[in-house]
Amino acid sequence: MGDGAQGDEAQSDAAQEDTRDDAAAVIATRVCIAGGGPAGVMLGLLLARAGIDVVVLEKHADFFRDFRGDTVHPSTLNLIDQLGLRAAFDAIPHTPLPKLDVVVNGVRVHAIDFSSLPRPNRQVTLMPQWDLLDLLAAEASTSPHFDLRMGVEVVDVLRRPGDGRVVGALARAADGSTLRVEADLTVAADGRDSTVRRSLGLPAQQYGVPVDVAWFRLDRPPQGVPDTLGYLGASAILITIPRPEYLQCGLLIEKGSFETLRREGLAAFRARVASASPRLAQVAEGLTDWSQIKLLAVQLDRLESWSVPGALCIGDAAHAMSPVFGVGINYAVQDAVATANRLIPVLGAGGMPRAIDAAARAVQRRRERPTALMQRMQRGVHRVLGTGAGLRVLHNPPTAVERAVLRVLLPVIRPVAARLVGYGFRPERLRVVARPARR
Ligand SMILES: Cc1cc2nc3c(=O)[nH]c(=O)nc-3n(C[C@H](O)[C@H](O)[C@H](O)COP(=O)(O)OP(=O)(O)OC[C@H]3O[C@@H](n4cnc5c(N)ncnc54)[C@H](O)[C@@H]3O)c2cc1C
Protein backbone atom coordinates (compact mmCIF):
# COMPACT_ATOMS: atom_id res chain seq x y z
CA MET A 1 0.00 0.00 0.00
CA GLY A 2 1.71 3.17 -1.09
CA ASP A 3 1.22 5.88 1.50
CA GLY A 4 2.73 8.93 -0.03
CA ALA A 5 2.09 12.65 0.37
CA GLN A 6 0.75 13.93 -2.86
CA GLY A 7 -0.48 17.33 -3.96
CA ASP A 8 -4.03 17.78 -5.11
CA GLU A 9 -4.59 19.00 -8.63
CA ALA A 10 -3.13 22.34 -9.53
CA GLN A 11 -4.74 25.46 -8.17
CA SER A 12 -7.58 26.74 -10.32
CA ASP A 13 -7.08 29.59 -12.73
CA ALA A 14 -9.36 31.66 -10.53
CA ALA A 15 -6.97 31.31 -7.61
CA GLN A 16 -5.60 34.79 -7.69
CA GLU A 17 -8.41 36.78 -9.15
CA ASP A 18 -12.05 37.26 -8.53
CA THR A 19 -14.24 35.16 -10.84
CA ARG A 20 -16.48 37.78 -12.47
CA ASP A 21 -19.49 36.85 -14.49
CA ASP A 22 -21.67 39.86 -15.09
CA ALA A 23 -24.65 37.73 -16.13
CA ALA A 24 -24.60 35.77 -12.87
CA ALA A 25 -27.29 36.18 -10.23
CA VAL A 26 -25.77 37.17 -6.88
CA ILE A 27 -26.76 36.02 -3.40
CA ALA A 28 -25.12 37.37 -0.26
CA THR A 29 -25.14 35.14 2.82
CA ARG A 30 -23.05 34.36 5.90
CA VAL A 31 -22.11 30.76 5.08
CA CYS A 32 -22.13 29.05 1.70
CA ILE A 33 -22.01 25.24 1.82
CA ALA A 34 -21.07 23.25 -1.28
CA GLY A 35 -22.72 19.82 -1.16
CA GLY A 36 -25.96 18.55 0.34
CA GLY A 37 -24.73 15.25 1.79
CA PRO A 38 -24.81 14.37 5.51
CA ALA A 39 -22.10 16.95 6.38
CA GLY A 40 -23.58 19.82 4.34
CA VAL A 41 -27.26 19.38 5.20
CA MET A 42 -26.56 18.85 8.90
CA LEU A 43 -24.33 21.93 9.10
CA GLY A 44 -26.94 23.95 7.17
CA LEU A 45 -29.63 22.90 9.62
CA LEU A 46 -27.53 23.70 12.71
CA LEU A 47 -26.50 27.14 11.44
CA ALA A 48 -30.00 28.10 10.27
CA ARG A 49 -31.44 27.07 13.63
CA ALA A 50 -28.95 29.38 15.31
CA GLY A 51 -30.21 32.25 13.16
CA ILE A 52 -27.27 32.31 10.75
CA ASP A 53 -28.05 32.78 7.07
CA VAL A 54 -26.79 29.82 5.11
CA VAL A 55 -27.02 28.73 1.48
CA VAL A 56 -26.54 25.03 0.64
CA LEU A 57 -25.78 24.18 -2.99
CA GLU A 58 -26.39 20.57 -4.09
CA LYS A 59 -25.58 19.55 -7.64
CA HIS A 60 -28.21 16.84 -7.89
CA ALA A 61 -31.90 17.62 -8.22
CA ASP A 62 -32.82 15.32 -5.32
CA PHE A 63 -31.20 13.24 -2.57
CA PHE A 64 -32.22 9.98 -4.20
CA ARG A 65 -28.97 8.18 -4.91
CA ASP A 66 -28.15 4.56 -4.45
CA PHE A 67 -24.49 4.81 -3.58
CA ARG A 68 -25.03 6.49 -0.25
CA GLY A 69 -24.53 4.46 2.91
CA ASP A 70 -27.71 4.01 4.92
CA THR A 71 -26.41 3.76 8.44
CA VAL A 72 -27.64 6.18 11.11
CA HIS A 73 -25.32 5.75 14.06
CA PRO A 74 -26.08 6.10 17.79
CA SER A 75 -24.18 9.44 17.85
CA THR A 76 -26.39 10.79 15.04
CA LEU A 77 -29.48 9.41 16.78
CA ASN A 78 -28.41 11.27 19.94
CA LEU A 79 -28.17 14.43 17.85
CA ILE A 80 -31.61 13.85 16.38
CA ASP A 81 -32.94 13.58 19.94
CA GLN A 82 -31.10 16.77 20.91
CA LEU A 83 -32.70 18.56 17.97
CA GLY A 84 -36.17 17.37 18.95
CA LEU A 85 -36.62 15.46 15.68
CA ARG A 86 -37.25 12.03 17.15
CA ALA A 87 -40.96 11.80 16.35
CA ALA A 88 -40.40 12.86 12.74
CA PHE A 89 -37.51 10.39 12.44
CA ASP A 90 -39.56 7.54 13.88
CA ALA A 91 -42.36 8.24 11.39
CA ILE A 92 -40.03 7.23 8.52
CA PRO A 93 -39.66 3.48 7.87
CA HIS A 94 -36.35 2.28 9.25
CA THR A 95 -34.71 -0.84 10.62
CA PRO A 96 -33.04 -0.75 14.03
CA LEU A 97 -30.15 -3.17 14.34
CA PRO A 98 -29.21 -3.70 18.01
CA LYS A 99 -26.63 -6.31 17.01
CA LEU A 100 -24.56 -6.86 13.91
CA ASP A 101 -23.49 -10.23 12.64
CA VAL A 102 -20.80 -11.07 10.18
CA VAL A 103 -20.46 -14.47 8.58
CA VAL A 104 -16.84 -15.57 8.32
CA ASN A 105 -16.19 -18.59 6.12
CA GLY A 106 -19.78 -19.73 6.75
CA VAL A 107 -19.58 -19.25 10.54
CA ARG A 108 -21.98 -16.62 11.95
CA VAL A 109 -20.27 -14.36 14.48
CA HIS A 110 -22.19 -11.89 16.65
CA ALA A 111 -19.49 -9.26 16.31
CA ILE A 112 -21.10 -6.04 17.57
CA ASP A 113 -23.66 -5.57 20.32
CA PHE A 114 -24.89 -2.01 20.79
CA SER A 115 -26.82 -2.89 23.96
CA SER A 116 -23.65 -2.02 25.89
CA LEU A 117 -24.04 1.67 24.89
CA PRO A 118 -25.82 4.21 27.11
CA ARG A 119 -29.58 4.54 26.59
CA PRO A 120 -31.64 5.45 24.66
CA ASN A 121 -29.81 4.88 21.39
CA ARG A 122 -28.41 1.41 21.57
CA GLN A 123 -28.61 0.46 17.92
CA VAL A 124 -27.49 1.39 14.46
CA THR A 125 -30.52 2.29 12.41
CA LEU A 126 -30.80 1.59 8.72
CA MET A 127 -32.72 4.29 6.91
CA PRO A 128 -32.29 5.19 3.25
CA GLN A 129 -30.02 8.21 3.34
CA TRP A 130 -32.29 10.22 1.04
CA ASP A 131 -35.04 9.89 3.69
CA LEU A 132 -32.72 11.17 6.41
CA LEU A 133 -31.52 14.06 4.24
CA ASP A 134 -35.11 14.90 3.26
CA LEU A 135 -36.02 15.02 6.95
CA LEU A 136 -33.10 17.29 7.89
CA ALA A 137 -33.64 19.54 4.87
CA ALA A 138 -37.40 19.79 5.53
CA GLU A 139 -36.71 20.76 9.14
CA ALA A 140 -34.08 23.30 8.09
CA SER A 141 -36.42 24.75 5.47
CA THR A 142 -38.81 25.85 8.20
CA SER A 143 -36.16 28.43 9.11
CA PRO A 144 -36.06 31.74 7.23
CA HIS A 145 -32.26 31.52 7.45
CA PHE A 146 -31.95 28.34 5.36
CA ASP A 147 -31.71 28.43 1.57
CA LEU A 148 -31.20 25.05 -0.16
CA ARG A 149 -30.61 25.15 -3.92
CA MET A 150 -30.93 21.74 -5.55
CA GLY A 151 -29.53 21.09 -9.02
CA VAL A 152 -26.89 23.78 -8.55
CA GLU A 153 -23.25 22.72 -8.95
CA VAL A 154 -20.37 24.64 -7.47
CA VAL A 155 -17.72 25.08 -10.14
CA ASP A 156 -15.19 27.29 -8.39
CA VAL A 157 -14.58 29.51 -5.40
CA LEU A 158 -14.71 33.30 -5.52
CA ARG A 159 -11.53 35.09 -4.46
CA ARG A 160 -11.06 38.66 -3.34
CA PRO A 161 -8.68 40.47 -5.66
CA GLY A 162 -5.48 41.38 -3.88
CA ASP A 163 -5.20 38.98 -0.95
CA GLY A 164 -6.98 36.00 -2.57
CA ARG A 165 -9.29 35.42 0.42
CA VAL A 166 -12.17 33.09 -0.47
CA VAL A 167 -15.36 35.15 -0.45
CA GLY A 168 -17.91 32.65 -1.76
CA ALA A 169 -18.61 30.20 -4.55
CA LEU A 170 -19.45 30.30 -8.22
CA ALA A 171 -22.14 27.81 -9.21
CA ARG A 172 -24.02 26.66 -12.28
CA ALA A 173 -27.68 25.63 -12.35
CA ALA A 174 -29.10 22.85 -14.52
CA ASP A 175 -30.49 25.45 -16.98
CA GLY A 176 -26.95 26.76 -17.53
CA SER A 177 -27.42 29.99 -15.56
CA THR A 178 -24.67 31.00 -13.16
CA LEU A 179 -24.93 32.02 -9.54
CA ARG A 180 -22.44 33.88 -7.35
CA VAL A 181 -22.91 33.14 -3.68
CA GLU A 182 -20.94 35.66 -1.63
CA ALA A 183 -20.28 34.54 1.93
CA ASP A 184 -18.14 35.18 5.01
CA LEU A 185 -17.23 31.48 5.00
CA THR A 186 -17.42 28.87 2.24
CA VAL A 187 -17.63 25.27 3.43
CA ALA A 188 -16.63 22.39 1.18
CA ALA A 189 -18.94 19.48 2.02
CA ASP A 190 -18.99 18.21 -1.56
CA GLY A 191 -17.62 14.76 -0.86
CA ARG A 192 -14.61 12.74 -1.86
CA ASP A 193 -14.30 14.30 -5.34
CA SER A 194 -14.71 17.82 -3.94
CA THR A 195 -14.60 20.56 -6.55
CA VAL A 196 -14.04 23.20 -3.87
CA ARG A 197 -11.07 21.38 -2.41
CA ARG A 198 -9.57 21.17 -5.91
CA SER A 199 -10.20 24.89 -6.46
CA LEU A 200 -8.46 25.63 -3.17
CA GLY A 201 -5.47 23.55 -4.25
CA LEU A 202 -5.09 21.95 -0.83
CA PRO A 203 -2.52 19.13 -0.65
CA ALA A 204 -3.81 15.77 0.60
CA GLN A 205 -2.21 12.69 2.01
CA GLN A 206 -3.38 9.89 -0.29
CA TYR A 207 -3.61 6.34 1.01
CA GLY A 208 -3.66 3.50 -1.48
CA VAL A 209 -6.75 1.30 -1.26
CA PRO A 210 -6.58 -2.22 -2.75
CA VAL A 211 -10.34 -2.59 -3.26
CA ASP A 212 -13.31 -1.12 -5.09
CA VAL A 213 -16.95 -2.07 -4.60
CA ALA A 214 -19.45 -3.50 -7.10
CA TRP A 215 -22.83 -2.19 -5.86
CA PHE A 216 -26.16 -3.89 -6.61
CA ARG A 217 -29.48 -4.96 -5.14
CA LEU A 218 -30.71 -8.45 -4.45
CA ASP A 219 -34.21 -9.53 -3.54
CA ARG A 220 -34.54 -10.74 0.01
CA PRO A 221 -34.33 -14.56 -0.07
CA PRO A 222 -37.81 -16.12 0.36
CA GLN A 223 -36.57 -18.34 3.19
CA GLY A 224 -35.31 -15.22 5.04
CA VAL A 225 -31.83 -14.59 6.42
CA PRO A 226 -30.86 -12.93 9.71
CA ASP A 227 -29.72 -9.30 9.37
CA THR A 228 -26.09 -9.56 8.39
CA LEU A 229 -23.56 -6.86 7.73
CA GLY A 230 -21.32 -8.92 5.54
CA TYR A 231 -20.09 -12.30 4.42
CA LEU A 232 -16.36 -13.00 4.37
CA GLY A 233 -16.00 -16.04 2.13
CA ALA A 234 -12.89 -17.90 1.04
CA SER A 235 -12.68 -16.00 -2.24
CA ALA A 236 -15.13 -13.09 -1.91
CA ILE A 237 -16.34 -10.48 0.57
CA LEU A 238 -19.92 -9.31 0.31
CA ILE A 239 -21.50 -6.40 2.24
CA THR A 240 -25.26 -6.83 2.69
CA ILE A 241 -27.24 -3.85 3.99
CA PRO A 242 -30.78 -4.96 4.83
CA ARG A 243 -33.30 -2.49 3.42
CA PRO A 244 -37.01 -3.15 4.00
CA GLU A 245 -37.70 -4.41 0.47
CA TYR A 246 -34.31 -5.74 -0.64
CA LEU A 247 -30.67 -6.24 0.25
CA GLN A 248 -28.27 -3.51 -0.83
CA CYS A 249 -25.11 -5.41 -1.63
CA GLY A 250 -21.50 -4.50 -2.23
CA LEU A 251 -19.03 -7.05 -3.53
CA LEU A 252 -15.44 -6.10 -2.75
CA ILE A 253 -13.30 -6.44 -5.84
CA GLU A 254 -9.64 -5.85 -6.52
CA LYS A 255 -9.04 -2.20 -7.39
CA GLY A 256 -9.24 -1.62 -11.13
CA SER A 257 -10.63 -5.11 -11.87
CA PHE A 258 -14.21 -4.19 -12.79
CA GLU A 259 -13.62 -4.39 -16.55
CA THR A 260 -12.02 -7.83 -16.16
CA LEU A 261 -15.09 -8.94 -14.19
CA ARG A 262 -17.34 -7.72 -16.97
CA ARG A 263 -15.34 -9.67 -19.51
CA GLU A 264 -15.65 -12.81 -17.38
CA GLY A 265 -19.42 -12.45 -17.62
CA LEU A 266 -22.43 -12.28 -15.34
CA ALA A 267 -22.49 -15.99 -14.59
CA ALA A 268 -19.01 -15.71 -13.05
CA PHE A 269 -20.12 -12.61 -11.12
CA ARG A 270 -23.15 -14.43 -9.72
CA ALA A 271 -20.91 -17.35 -8.78
CA ARG A 272 -18.67 -14.97 -6.81
CA VAL A 273 -21.66 -13.64 -4.91
CA ALA A 274 -22.81 -17.19 -4.20
CA SER A 275 -19.33 -18.17 -3.03
CA ALA A 276 -19.46 -15.43 -0.39
CA SER A 277 -22.95 -16.48 0.68
CA PRO A 278 -24.46 -19.70 -0.71
CA ARG A 279 -27.80 -18.63 0.85
CA LEU A 280 -27.94 -15.75 -1.62
CA ALA A 281 -27.17 -17.91 -4.69
CA GLN A 282 -30.81 -18.17 -5.71
CA VAL A 283 -31.60 -14.43 -5.52
CA ALA A 284 -28.30 -13.65 -7.25
CA GLU A 285 -29.89 -15.19 -10.37
CA GLY A 286 -31.83 -11.91 -10.55
CA LEU A 287 -28.64 -10.22 -11.77
CA THR A 288 -29.18 -10.49 -15.51
CA ASP A 289 -27.74 -7.24 -16.84
CA TRP A 290 -24.60 -5.23 -16.05
CA SER A 291 -26.75 -2.08 -15.76
CA GLN A 292 -27.87 -3.51 -12.38
CA ILE A 293 -24.29 -3.35 -11.09
CA LYS A 294 -22.43 -0.10 -10.44
CA LEU A 295 -18.76 0.39 -9.73
CA LEU A 296 -18.03 2.49 -6.63
CA ALA A 297 -14.43 3.55 -6.30
CA VAL A 298 -13.11 3.45 -2.74
CA GLN A 299 -10.79 6.25 -1.72
CA LEU A 300 -8.96 7.13 1.48
CA ASP A 301 -7.21 10.44 1.95
CA ARG A 302 -6.87 13.39 4.33
CA LEU A 303 -6.05 17.02 3.74
CA GLU A 304 -2.97 18.37 5.46
CA SER A 305 -4.74 21.67 6.05
CA TRP A 306 -8.54 21.72 6.12
CA SER A 307 -8.92 25.47 5.74
CA VAL A 308 -7.63 28.59 4.04
CA PRO A 309 -8.73 32.16 4.79
CA GLY A 310 -12.48 32.21 4.07
CA ALA A 311 -12.95 28.48 3.41
CA LEU A 312 -13.13 25.19 5.34
CA CYS A 313 -13.40 21.55 4.20
CA ILE A 314 -15.38 19.00 6.24
CA GLY A 315 -16.62 15.42 5.80
CA ASP A 316 -15.26 13.42 2.90
CA ALA A 317 -14.06 16.66 1.27
CA ALA A 318 -11.50 16.91 4.09
CA HIS A 319 -10.95 13.17 4.57
CA ALA A 320 -12.43 10.58 2.21
CA MET A 321 -13.45 7.57 4.30
CA SER A 322 -13.49 3.94 3.24
CA PRO A 323 -16.71 1.93 3.79
CA VAL A 324 -14.83 -0.18 6.37
CA PHE A 325 -16.74 -0.06 9.72
CA GLY A 326 -19.46 2.06 8.01
CA VAL A 327 -18.45 5.23 9.86
CA GLY A 328 -18.05 7.82 7.07
CA ILE A 329 -21.53 9.30 7.50
CA ASN A 330 -21.05 9.46 11.24
CA TYR A 331 -17.74 11.27 10.82
CA ALA A 332 -19.28 13.70 8.33
CA VAL A 333 -22.09 14.52 10.78
CA GLN A 334 -19.62 14.85 13.68
CA ASP A 335 -17.58 17.32 11.60
CA ALA A 336 -20.76 19.34 11.02
CA VAL A 337 -21.47 19.47 14.76
CA ALA A 338 -17.88 20.46 15.59
CA THR A 339 -18.06 23.18 12.94
CA ALA A 340 -21.38 24.51 14.23
CA ASN A 341 -20.05 24.53 17.81
CA ARG A 342 -17.13 26.72 16.78
CA LEU A 343 -18.77 28.92 14.17
CA ILE A 344 -22.05 29.84 15.83
CA PRO A 345 -20.52 31.93 18.65
CA VAL A 346 -18.14 33.65 16.21
CA LEU A 347 -20.74 34.46 13.57
CA GLY A 348 -23.26 35.41 16.25
CA ALA A 349 -20.76 37.94 17.56
CA GLY A 350 -20.38 39.65 14.20
CA GLY A 351 -17.91 37.32 12.52
CA MET A 352 -14.66 39.17 11.95
CA PRO A 353 -12.67 37.38 9.21
CA ARG A 354 -9.80 36.63 11.56
CA ALA A 355 -12.16 35.05 14.12
CA ILE A 356 -13.89 33.00 11.41
CA ASP A 357 -10.55 31.69 10.16
CA ALA A 358 -9.47 30.83 13.71
CA ALA A 359 -12.75 28.91 14.20
CA ALA A 360 -12.13 27.02 10.94
CA ARG A 361 -8.65 26.04 12.08
CA ALA A 362 -10.09 24.93 15.43
CA VAL A 363 -12.39 22.50 13.58
CA GLN A 364 -9.37 20.74 12.13
CA ARG A 365 -7.64 20.66 15.52
CA ARG A 366 -10.73 19.05 17.02
CA ARG A 367 -11.50 16.52 14.27
CA GLU A 368 -8.14 15.60 12.73
CA ARG A 369 -6.98 13.17 15.39
CA PRO A 370 -10.19 11.10 15.62
CA THR A 371 -10.25 10.97 11.83
CA ALA A 372 -6.61 9.92 11.53
CA LEU A 373 -7.12 7.16 14.12
CA MET A 374 -10.14 5.77 12.29
CA GLN A 375 -8.41 5.95 8.93
CA ARG A 376 -5.43 4.10 10.38
CA MET A 377 -7.78 1.30 11.44
CA GLN A 378 -9.43 1.27 8.02
CA ARG A 379 -6.00 0.96 6.40
CA GLY A 380 -5.25 -1.98 8.67
CA VAL A 381 -8.38 -3.74 7.42
CA HIS A 382 -7.49 -2.87 3.80
CA ARG A 383 -4.11 -4.50 4.28
CA VAL A 384 -5.77 -7.67 5.53
CA LEU A 385 -8.30 -7.61 2.69
CA GLY A 386 -5.47 -7.08 0.23
CA THR A 387 -3.68 -10.25 1.33
CA GLY A 388 -6.82 -12.33 1.83
CA ALA A 389 -5.45 -13.36 5.24
CA GLY A 390 -8.62 -12.24 6.95
CA LEU A 391 -10.60 -14.96 5.20
CA ARG A 392 -8.56 -17.70 6.73
CA VAL A 393 -9.05 -16.68 10.34
CA LEU A 394 -11.79 -19.26 10.92
CA HIS A 395 -12.29 -22.83 9.87
CA ASN A 396 -15.75 -24.17 9.22
CA PRO A 397 -16.62 -25.64 11.63
CA PRO A 398 -14.32 -23.69 13.96
CA THR A 399 -11.61 -25.75 15.64
CA ALA A 400 -11.69 -26.20 19.41
CA VAL A 401 -8.95 -23.56 19.75
CA GLU A 402 -10.86 -21.08 17.56
CA ARG A 403 -14.02 -21.65 19.59
CA ALA A 404 -12.11 -21.01 22.81
CA VAL A 405 -10.52 -17.85 21.40
CA LEU A 406 -13.92 -16.59 20.23
CA ARG A 407 -15.43 -17.30 23.64
CA VAL A 408 -12.75 -15.21 25.33
CA LEU A 409 -12.37 -12.47 22.75
CA LEU A 410 -15.92 -11.72 21.65
CA PRO A 411 -17.22 -10.42 24.99
CA VAL A 412 -14.27 -7.99 24.98
CA ILE A 413 -14.53 -7.03 21.32
CA ARG A 414 -18.33 -6.51 21.19
CA PRO A 415 -18.62 -3.42 23.44
CA VAL A 416 -15.41 -1.88 22.06
CA ALA A 417 -16.63 -2.40 18.50
CA ALA A 418 -20.04 -0.98 19.46
CA ARG A 419 -18.46 2.26 20.72
CA LEU A 420 -16.15 2.49 17.75
CA VAL A 421 -18.83 1.97 15.11
CA GLY A 422 -21.55 3.74 17.11
CA TYR A 423 -19.66 6.87 18.11
CA GLY A 424 -16.24 6.80 16.47
CA PHE A 425 -13.38 8.42 18.36
CA ARG A 426 -14.27 11.66 20.17
CA PRO A 427 -18.03 11.97 19.58
CA GLU A 428 -19.40 15.51 19.39
CA ARG A 429 -22.29 17.05 21.26
CA LEU A 430 -24.09 20.21 20.23
CA ARG A 431 -23.15 22.98 22.64
CA VAL A 432 -26.13 25.21 21.97
CA VAL A 433 -29.45 23.72 20.95
CA ALA A 434 -31.14 26.72 19.39
CA ARG A 435 -34.91 26.86 19.16
CA PRO A 436 -35.99 26.77 15.53
CA ALA A 437 -37.20 30.10 14.14
CA ARG A 438 -40.15 29.23 11.88
CA ARG A 439 -40.84 30.96 8.59
C1 LIG B 1 -18.99 2.04 -1.50
C2 LIG B 1 -19.11 2.89 -0.27
C3 LIG B 1 -20.04 2.52 0.71
C4 LIG B 1 -20.13 3.27 1.88
N1 LIG B 1 -21.02 2.85 2.86
C5 LIG B 1 -21.08 3.55 4.01
C6 LIG B 1 -21.99 3.15 5.07
O1 LIG B 1 -22.72 2.17 4.95
N2 LIG B 1 -22.02 3.89 6.21
C7 LIG B 1 -21.22 4.99 6.37
O2 LIG B 1 -21.27 5.64 7.43
N3 LIG B 1 -20.38 5.42 5.39
C8 LIG B 1 -20.29 4.72 4.23
N4 LIG B 1 -19.43 5.14 3.25
C9 LIG B 1 -18.70 6.41 3.44
C10 LIG B 1 -19.69 7.56 3.28
O3 LIG B 1 -20.40 7.41 2.05
C11 LIG B 1 -19.02 8.94 3.29
O4 LIG B 1 -17.99 8.99 4.24
C12 LIG B 1 -20.05 10.03 3.61
O5 LIG B 1 -21.10 9.99 2.66
C13 LIG B 1 -19.43 11.42 3.61
O6 LIG B 1 -20.45 12.40 3.72
P1 LIG B 1 -20.24 13.86 3.09
O7 LIG B 1 -21.47 14.64 3.41
O8 LIG B 1 -18.94 14.39 3.52
O9 LIG B 1 -20.10 13.62 1.52
P2 LIG B 1 -21.13 12.95 0.49
O10 LIG B 1 -22.04 12.01 1.15
O11 LIG B 1 -20.28 12.43 -0.62
O12 LIG B 1 -21.99 14.17 -0.02
C14 LIG B 1 -21.44 15.15 -0.87
C15 LIG B 1 -22.59 15.84 -1.58
O13 LIG B 1 -22.07 16.91 -2.36
C16 LIG B 1 -22.66 16.90 -3.65
N5 LIG B 1 -21.71 17.53 -4.57
C17 LIG B 1 -20.57 17.00 -5.06
N6 LIG B 1 -19.93 17.90 -5.82
C18 LIG B 1 -20.67 19.03 -5.79
C19 LIG B 1 -20.54 20.31 -6.37
N7 LIG B 1 -19.49 20.62 -7.13
N8 LIG B 1 -21.50 21.24 -6.16
C20 LIG B 1 -22.58 20.94 -5.37
N9 LIG B 1 -22.76 19.73 -4.81
C21 LIG B 1 -21.82 18.79 -4.99
C22 LIG B 1 -22.93 15.43 -3.93
O14 LIG B 1 -23.97 15.26 -4.88
C23 LIG B 1 -23.34 14.93 -2.54
O15 LIG B 1 -24.73 15.08 -2.32
C24 LIG B 1 -19.31 4.42 2.07
C25 LIG B 1 -18.40 4.79 1.07
C26 LIG B 1 -18.28 4.03 -0.08
C27 LIG B 1 -17.28 4.42 -1.12
The ligand as a Tripos MOL2 file, in Angstrom:
@<TRIPOS>MOLECULE
LIG
   53    58     1     0     0
SMALL
NO_CHARGES

@<TRIPOS>ATOM
      1 C1        -18.9950    2.0440   -1.4970 C.3       1 LIG1
      2 C2        -19.1060    2.8870   -0.2690 C.ar      1 LIG1
      3 C3        -20.0370    2.5160    0.7130 C.ar      1 LIG1
      4 C4        -20.1310    3.2680    1.8850 C.ar      1 LIG1
      5 N1        -21.0160    2.8530    2.8600 N.ar      1 LIG1
      6 C5        -21.0790    3.5460    4.0130 C.ar      1 LIG1
      7 C6        -21.9890    3.1460    5.0670 C.ar      1 LIG1
      8 O1        -22.7240    2.1720    4.9500 O.2       1 LIG1
      9 N2        -22.0160    3.8900    6.2100 N.ar      1 LIG1
     10 C7        -21.2190    4.9920    6.3710 C.ar      1 LIG1
     11 O2        -21.2750    5.6400    7.4330 O.2       1 LIG1
     12 N3        -20.3760    5.4160    5.3900 N.ar      1 LIG1
     13 C8        -20.2950    4.7210    4.2320 C.ar      1 LIG1
     14 N4        -19.4250    5.1350    3.2520 N.ar      1 LIG1
     15 C9        -18.6980    6.4070    3.4430 C.3       1 LIG1
     16 C10       -19.6880    7.5580    3.2850 C.3       1 LIG1
     17 O3        -20.4000    7.4100    2.0530 O.3       1 LIG1
     18 C11       -19.0200    8.9410    3.2930 C.3       1 LIG1
     19 O4        -17.9860    8.9890    4.2400 O.3       1 LIG1
     20 C12       -20.0530   10.0350    3.6100 C.3       1 LIG1
     21 O5        -21.1040    9.9870    2.6590 O.3       1 LIG1
     22 C13       -19.4290   11.4220    3.6060 C.3       1 LIG1
     23 O6        -20.4470   12.4030    3.7200 O.3       1 LIG1
     24 P1        -20.2420   13.8610    3.0940 P.3       1 LIG1
     25 O7        -21.4740   14.6420    3.4110 O.co2     1 LIG1
     26 O8        -18.9390   14.3950    3.5240 O.co2     1 LIG1
     27 O9        -20.1040   13.6240    1.5170 O.3       1 LIG1
     28 P2        -21.1250   12.9470    0.4930 P.3       1 LIG1
     29 O10       -22.0360   12.0110    1.1520 O.co2     1 LIG1
     30 O11       -20.2840   12.4340   -0.6220 O.co2     1 LIG1
     31 O12       -21.9890   14.1680   -0.0200 O.3       1 LIG1
     32 C14       -21.4410   15.1510   -0.8730 C.3       1 LIG1
     33 C15       -22.5870   15.8410   -1.5810 C.3       1 LIG1
     34 O13       -22.0700   16.9050   -2.3640 O.3       1 LIG1
     35 C16       -22.6580   16.8950   -3.6500 C.3       1 LIG1
     36 N5        -21.7070   17.5250   -4.5670 N.ar      1 LIG1
     37 C17       -20.5690   16.9990   -5.0610 C.ar      1 LIG1
     38 N6        -19.9340   17.9030   -5.8180 N.ar      1 LIG1
     39 C18       -20.6710   19.0280   -5.7940 C.ar      1 LIG1
     40 C19       -20.5410   20.3140   -6.3750 C.ar      1 LIG1
     41 N7        -19.4850   20.6150   -7.1340 N.pl3     1 LIG1
     42 N8        -21.4990   21.2410   -6.1610 N.ar      1 LIG1
     43 C20       -22.5780   20.9420   -5.3720 C.ar      1 LIG1
     44 N9        -22.7640   19.7250   -4.8060 N.ar      1 LIG1
     45 C21       -21.8150   18.7850   -4.9910 C.ar      1 LIG1
     46 C22       -22.9280   15.4290   -3.9270 C.3       1 LIG1
     47 O14       -23.9710   15.2610   -4.8830 O.3       1 LIG1
     48 C23       -23.3440   14.9310   -2.5430 C.3       1 LIG1
     49 O15       -24.7260   15.0770   -2.3200 O.3       1 LIG1
     50 C24       -19.3090    4.4180    2.0700 C.ar      1 LIG1
     51 C25       -18.3990    4.7910    1.0700 C.ar      1 LIG1
     52 C26       -18.2850    4.0320   -0.0800 C.ar      1 LIG1
     53 C27       -17.2810    4.4210   -1.1190 C.3       1 LIG1
@<TRIPOS>BOND
     1     1     2 1
     2     2     3 ar
     3     2    52 ar
     4     3     4 ar
     5     4     5 ar
     6     4    50 ar
     7     5     6 ar
     8     6     7 ar
     9     6    13 1
    10     7     8 2
    11     7     9 ar
    12     9    10 ar
    13    10    11 2
    14    10    12 ar
    15    12    13 ar
    16    13    14 ar
    17    14    15 1
    18    14    50 ar
    19    15    16 1
    20    16    17 1
    21    16    18 1
    22    18    19 1
    23    18    20 1
    24    20    21 1
    25    20    22 1
    26    22    23 1
    27    23    24 1
    28    24    25 2
    29    24    26 1
    30    24    27 1
    31    27    28 1
    32    28    29 2
    33    28    30 1
    34    28    31 1
    35    31    32 1
    36    32    33 1
    37    33    34 1
    38    33    48 1
    39    34    35 1
    40    35    36 1
    41    35    46 1
    42    36    37 ar
    43    36    45 ar
    44    37    38 ar
    45    38    39 ar
    46    39    40 ar
    47    39    45 ar
    48    40    41 1
    49    40    42 ar
    50    42    43 ar
    51    43    44 ar
    52    44    45 ar
    53    46    47 1
    54    46    48 1
    55    48    49 1
    56    50    51 ar
    57    51    52 ar
    58    52    53 1
@<TRIPOS>SUBSTRUCTURE
     1 LIG1         1 GROUP 0 **** ****
